[in-house]
Amino acid sequence: MNLTTQQLLLAIAGMVVVTYGIRLSFLVFGHRLAFPHWLERSLRYVPAAVLTALIVPMALAPQGDIELTLANAYLPGTLAAGALAFFTRRTLLAIIGGFVVYGLWRWLM
């Protein structure tokens, strides 16, 4: 299916309206919401879960097929960033460390 520029712009505009409409509703009506304590505690883990759901498939299958070989530089970079984040609890260090390992792995392989 070939989309025209107008259809593509209309789809993007629709996504913008839906995305910011949902976010705006929480800003406008958020003071009226009362979540149970257990839900508030569990929502703290949503960003890490979403990030993991996005990163792990990319690291395991960068070209669409699972690639568990030495040529896959994403895998050691991701593992290094995850280990640094887990042990140091420093986000910037984990990001930089992951990129350094990824870059060195690509350079060496």
Residue frames as a rotation matrix with the C-alpha (Angstrom) as fourth column:
MET 1
0.582 0.813 0.000 0.00
0.813 -0.582 0.000 0.00
0.000 0.000 -1.000 0.00
ASN 2
-0.526 -0.758 0.385 1.41
0.773 -0.615 -0.153 3.33
0.353 0.217 0.910 -1.04
LEU 3
0.280 0.606 -0.745 0.42
0.850 -0.516 -0.100 6.28
-0.445 -0.605 -0.660 1.14
THR 4
0.332 -0.130 0.934 0.22
0.577 -0.755 -0.310 9.76
0.746 0.642 -0.176 -0.27
THR 5
-0.748 -0.650 0.136 1.83
0.342 -0.552 -0.761 12.68
0.569 -0.523 0.635 1.51
GLN 6
-0.324 0.714 0.621 -1.59
-0.680 -0.632 0.372 13.97
0.658 -0.302 0.690 2.53
GLN 7
0.655 0.565 -0.502 -2.58
-0.110 0.729 0.676 10.61
0.748 -0.387 0.539 4.07
LEU 8
-0.050 -0.779 -0.625 0.73
0.754 0.381 -0.535 10.42
0.655 -0.498 0.569 5.89
LEU 9
-0.827 -0.236 0.510 0.37
-0.057 -0.868 -0.494 13.95
0.559 -0.437 0.704 7.31
LEU 10
0.119 0.949 0.291 -3.21
-0.681 -0.135 0.719 13.19
0.722 -0.284 0.631 8.35
ALA 11
0.571 0.023 -0.821 -2.06
0.370 0.885 0.282 10.03
0.733 -0.465 0.497 10.17
ILE 12
-0.522 -0.824 -0.221 0.71
0.640 -0.207 -0.740 11.97
0.564 -0.528 0.635 11.96
ALA 13
-0.615 0.366 0.699 -1.75
-0.483 -0.875 0.033 14.71
0.623 -0.317 0.715 12.95
GLY 14
0.498 0.838 -0.223 -4.12
-0.370 0.437 0.820 12.06
0.785 -0.326 0.527 14.32
MET 15
0.232 -0.502 -0.833 -1.33
0.723 0.662 -0.198 10.50
0.651 -0.556 0.516 16.39
VAL 16
-0.787 -0.520 0.330 -0.38
0.220 -0.738 -0.638 13.93
0.576 -0.429 0.696 17.75
VAL 17
-0.177 0.815 0.551 -3.97
-0.688 -0.503 0.523 14.66
0.704 -0.287 0.650 18.80
VAL 18
0.685 0.452 -0.572 -4.41
0.010 0.779 0.627 11.28
0.729 -0.435 0.529 20.49
THR 19
-0.071 -0.814 -0.577 -1.01
0.765 0.327 -0.555 11.35
0.640 -0.481 0.599 22.23
TYR 20
-0.894 -0.338 0.296 -1.25
0.114 -0.807 -0.579 14.87
0.434 -0.484 0.760 23.58
GLY 21
-0.002 0.959 0.283 -4.96
-0.556 -0.236 0.797 14.56
0.831 -0.156 0.534 24.29
ILE 22
0.564 0.149 -0.812 -4.28
0.425 0.791 0.440 11.67
0.708 -0.593 0.383 26.63
ARG 23
-0.426 -0.811 -0.401 -1.40
0.810 -0.145 -0.568 13.50
0.403 -0.566 0.719 28.31
LEU 24
-0.733 0.198 0.651 -3.38
-0.233 -0.972 0.034 16.72
0.639 -0.127 0.759 28.62
SER 25
0.347 0.928 -0.135 -6.28
-0.192 0.211 0.958 14.87
0.918 -0.307 0.251 30.24
PHE 26
0.287 -0.307 -0.907 -3.99
0.849 0.520 0.093 13.74
0.443 -0.798 0.410 33.06
LEU 27
-0.802 -0.595 0.063 -2.73
0.513 -0.738 -0.438 17.29
0.307 -0.319 0.897 33.55
VAL 28
-0.521 0.676 0.522 -6.21
-0.443 -0.737 0.511 18.79
0.730 0.035 0.683 33.57
PHE 29
0.522 0.852 0.035 -8.02
-0.541 0.299 0.786 16.08
0.660 -0.429 0.617 35.53
GLY 30
-0.122 -0.693 -0.711 -5.07
0.153 0.694 -0.703 14.52
0.981 -0.194 0.021 37.35
HIS 31
-0.810 -0.190 0.555 -5.75
-0.458 -0.388 -0.800 16.23
0.367 -0.902 0.227 40.65
ARG 32
0.120 0.946 0.302 -9.10
-0.991 0.097 0.091 14.42
0.056 -0.311 0.949 40.79
LEU 33
0.415 -0.019 -0.910 -7.58
-0.284 0.947 -0.150 10.97
0.864 0.321 0.387 40.31
ALA 34
0.175 -0.366 0.914 -6.83
-0.968 0.103 0.227 8.85
-0.177 -0.925 -0.336 43.34
PHE 35
0.150 -0.224 -0.963 -4.91
-0.464 0.844 -0.269 5.64
0.873 0.488 0.023 42.71
PRO 36
0.990 0.117 -0.077 -4.65
-0.001 0.556 0.831 2.88
0.141 -0.823 0.550 45.29
HIS 37
0.532 -0.833 0.152 -1.30
-0.694 -0.326 0.642 2.80
-0.485 -0.447 -0.752 47.09
TRP 38
0.140 -0.478 0.867 -0.30
0.219 0.869 0.444 -0.54
-0.966 0.128 0.226 45.54
LEU 39
0.689 0.160 0.707 -0.91
0.716 0.000 -0.698 0.86
-0.112 0.987 -0.115 42.04
GLU 40
0.919 -0.391 0.048 1.18
-0.385 -0.918 -0.098 3.96
0.082 0.071 -0.994 42.73
ARG 41
0.252 -0.859 0.445 4.06
-0.501 0.277 0.820 1.75
-0.828 -0.430 -0.361 43.89
SER 42
0.153 -0.172 0.973 3.81
0.566 0.823 0.056 -0.50
-0.810 0.542 0.223 40.84
LEU 43
0.938 0.223 0.264 3.62
0.344 -0.515 -0.785 2.41
-0.039 0.827 -0.560 38.38
ARG 44
0.568 -0.803 -0.178 7.15
-0.547 -0.531 0.647 3.31
-0.615 -0.270 -0.741 39.44
TYR 45
-0.253 -0.702 0.666 8.40
0.011 0.686 0.727 0.32
-0.967 0.191 -0.166 37.40
VAL 46
0.712 0.626 0.318 6.56
0.328 0.104 -0.939 1.14
-0.620 0.773 -0.131 34.17
PRO 47
0.706 -0.459 -0.539 9.39
-0.687 -0.628 -0.367 3.18
-0.170 0.629 -0.758 32.57
ALA 48
-0.363 -0.883 0.297 11.94
-0.760 0.465 0.454 0.41
-0.539 -0.061 -0.840 33.13
ALA 49
-0.113 0.400 0.910 9.54
0.248 0.898 -0.364 -2.22
-0.962 0.184 -0.201 31.79
VAL 50
0.885 0.457 -0.085 8.75
0.064 -0.301 -0.951 -0.18
-0.460 0.837 -0.296 28.68
LEU 51
0.368 -0.836 -0.407 12.42
-0.906 -0.420 0.045 0.57
-0.209 0.352 -0.912 28.06
THR 52
-0.482 -0.514 0.710 13.25
-0.403 0.849 0.342 -3.12
-0.778 -0.121 -0.616 28.40
ALA 53
0.281 0.690 0.667 10.45
0.381 0.558 -0.737 -4.05
-0.881 0.461 -0.106 26.01
LEU 54
0.936 0.035 -0.349 11.88
-0.269 -0.564 -0.780 -1.67
-0.224 0.825 -0.519 23.43
ILE 55
0.221 -0.965 -0.139 15.60
-0.962 -0.240 0.132 -2.39
-0.161 0.105 -0.981 23.86
VAL 56
-0.161 -0.347 0.924 15.77
-0.371 0.889 0.269 -6.18
-0.914 -0.300 -0.272 24.27
PRO 57
0.655 0.393 0.645 14.19
0.391 0.554 -0.735 -7.07
-0.646 0.734 0.209 20.89
MET 58
0.912 -0.362 -0.196 16.48
-0.391 -0.615 -0.685 -4.55
0.127 0.700 -0.702 19.17
ALA 59
0.069 -0.945 0.319 19.53
-0.947 0.038 0.320 -6.04
-0.314 -0.324 -0.892 20.86
LEU 60
-0.127 -0.076 0.989 18.60
-0.127 0.990 0.059 -9.64
-0.984 -0.118 -0.136 20.10
ALA 61
0.065 0.253 0.965 17.33
0.878 0.445 -0.176 -9.11
-0.474 0.859 -0.194 16.55
PRO 62
-0.289 -0.219 -0.932 18.75
0.032 -0.975 0.219 -5.90
-0.957 0.033 0.289 15.03
GLN 63
-0.868 -0.052 -0.494 17.99
-0.481 -0.162 0.862 -7.00
-0.125 0.985 0.115 11.44
GLY 64
0.042 0.981 -0.190 14.70
-0.967 0.087 0.239 -8.74
0.251 0.174 0.952 12.25
ASP 65
0.595 0.059 -0.802 16.11
-0.023 0.998 0.056 -12.23
0.804 -0.015 0.595 12.87
ILE 66
0.951 -0.257 0.170 17.58
-0.173 0.010 0.985 -13.29
-0.255 -0.966 -0.035 16.20
GLU 67
0.542 -0.839 -0.056 21.34
-0.045 0.037 -0.998 -12.82
0.839 0.544 -0.017 16.00
LEU 68
0.934 -0.257 0.249 23.30
-0.240 0.064 0.969 -14.29
-0.265 -0.964 -0.002 18.89
THR 69
0.601 -0.773 0.202 26.70
0.732 0.432 -0.526 -13.99
0.320 0.464 0.826 17.26
LEU 70
-0.080 -0.743 -0.665 29.87
0.818 -0.431 0.382 -12.02
-0.570 -0.513 0.642 17.93
ALA 71
-0.703 -0.179 0.689 28.99
0.639 -0.585 0.500 -9.75
0.314 0.791 0.525 15.01
ASN 72
0.349 0.905 0.242 25.97
0.578 -0.412 0.705 -8.34
0.738 -0.106 -0.667 16.89
ALA 73
-0.689 -0.708 0.152 27.48
0.371 -0.526 -0.766 -5.32
0.622 -0.471 0.625 18.66
TYR 74
-0.058 0.753 0.655 24.10
-0.524 -0.582 0.622 -4.33
0.850 -0.308 0.429 20.11
LEU 75
0.647 0.393 -0.654 24.06
0.207 0.734 0.646 -7.29
0.734 -0.554 0.394 22.46
PRO 76
-0.122 -0.721 -0.682 27.27
0.939 0.140 -0.316 -6.57
0.323 -0.679 0.660 24.45
GLY 77
-0.788 -0.116 0.605 26.46
0.049 -0.991 -0.126 -2.84
0.614 -0.069 0.786 24.47
THR 78
0.181 0.951 0.249 23.02
-0.437 -0.149 0.887 -3.54
0.881 -0.270 0.389 25.90
LEU 79
0.571 -0.020 -0.821 24.35
0.568 0.731 0.378 -6.00
0.593 -0.682 0.429 28.46
ALA 80
-0.535 -0.826 -0.175 27.04
0.744 -0.363 -0.560 -3.54
0.399 -0.430 0.810 29.57
ALA 81
-0.606 0.373 0.703 24.51
-0.328 -0.922 0.207 -0.71
0.725 -0.105 0.681 29.91
GLY 82
0.494 0.845 -0.204 22.13
-0.198 0.338 0.920 -2.95
0.846 -0.414 0.335 31.85
ALA 83
0.273 -0.477 -0.835 24.88
0.836 0.547 -0.039 -4.13
0.476 -0.688 0.549 34.20
LEU 84
-0.780 -0.585 0.223 26.11
0.429 -0.759 -0.490 -0.58
0.456 -0.286 0.843 34.79
ALA 85
-0.254 0.775 0.578 22.58
-0.488 -0.619 0.616 0.63
0.835 -0.126 0.535 35.47
PHE 86
0.615 0.526 -0.587 21.91
0.151 0.652 0.743 -2.23
0.774 -0.546 0.321 37.86
PHE 87
0.193 -0.636 -0.747 25.12
0.931 0.359 -0.065 -1.94
0.309 -0.683 0.662 39.87
THR 88
-0.801 -0.598 -0.014 25.69
0.577 -0.766 -0.283 1.84
0.158 -0.235 0.959 39.86
ARG 89
0.142 0.948 -0.284 22.11
0.917 -0.234 -0.322 3.16
-0.372 -0.215 -0.903 39.59
ARG 90
-0.221 -0.276 -0.935 23.50
-0.078 -0.951 0.299 5.98
-0.972 0.139 0.189 37.41
THR 91
0.658 0.650 0.381 21.60
0.318 0.218 -0.923 6.44
-0.682 0.728 -0.064 34.18
LEU 92
0.798 -0.379 -0.469 24.12
-0.593 -0.634 -0.497 8.65
-0.109 0.674 -0.731 32.38
LEU 93
-0.243 -0.920 0.309 26.98
-0.821 0.364 0.440 6.28
-0.517 -0.147 -0.843 33.23
ALA 94
-0.073 0.299 0.951 24.97
0.183 0.942 -0.282 3.33
-0.980 0.153 -0.123 31.92
ILE 95
0.898 0.441 -0.008 24.17
0.099 -0.219 -0.971 5.10
-0.430 0.871 -0.240 28.65
ILE 96
0.499 -0.789 -0.360 27.76
-0.866 -0.475 -0.159 6.21
-0.046 0.391 -0.919 28.07
GLY 97
-0.338 -0.642 0.688 29.14
-0.614 0.705 0.356 2.82
-0.713 -0.302 -0.632 29.07
GLY 98
0.308 0.555 0.773 26.72
0.276 0.725 -0.630 1.03
-0.910 0.408 0.070 26.75
PHE 99
0.974 0.039 -0.223 27.71
-0.184 -0.437 -0.880 3.26
-0.132 0.899 -0.419 23.84
VAL 100
0.148 -0.988 -0.035 31.42
-0.963 -0.152 0.224 2.81
-0.227 0.000 -0.974 24.58
VAL 101
-0.324 -0.227 0.919 31.12
-0.204 0.965 0.167 -0.98
-0.924 -0.133 -0.358 24.65
TYR 102
0.664 0.630 0.404 28.99
0.311 0.258 -0.915 -0.92
-0.681 0.732 -0.024 21.50
GLY 103
0.846 -0.360 -0.393 31.50
-0.532 -0.628 -0.568 1.30
-0.042 0.690 -0.723 19.68
LEU 104
-0.160 -0.952 0.261 34.51
-0.893 0.252 0.373 -0.73
-0.421 -0.173 -0.890 20.78
TRP 105
-0.055 0.212 0.976 32.79
0.062 0.976 -0.209 -3.97
-0.997 0.049 -0.066 19.82
ARG 106
0.909 0.405 0.099 31.97
0.143 -0.080 -0.986 -2.62
-0.392 0.911 -0.131 16.33
TRP 107
0.556 -0.774 -0.303 35.54
-0.831 -0.521 -0.192 -1.38
-0.009 0.359 -0.933 15.94
LEU 108
-0.335 -0.728 0.598 37.05
-0.717 0.609 0.339 -4.70
-0.611 -0.315 -0.726 17.05
MET 109
-0.095 0.368 0.925 34.72
0.336 0.887 -0.318 -6.91
-0.937 0.280 -0.208 15.03
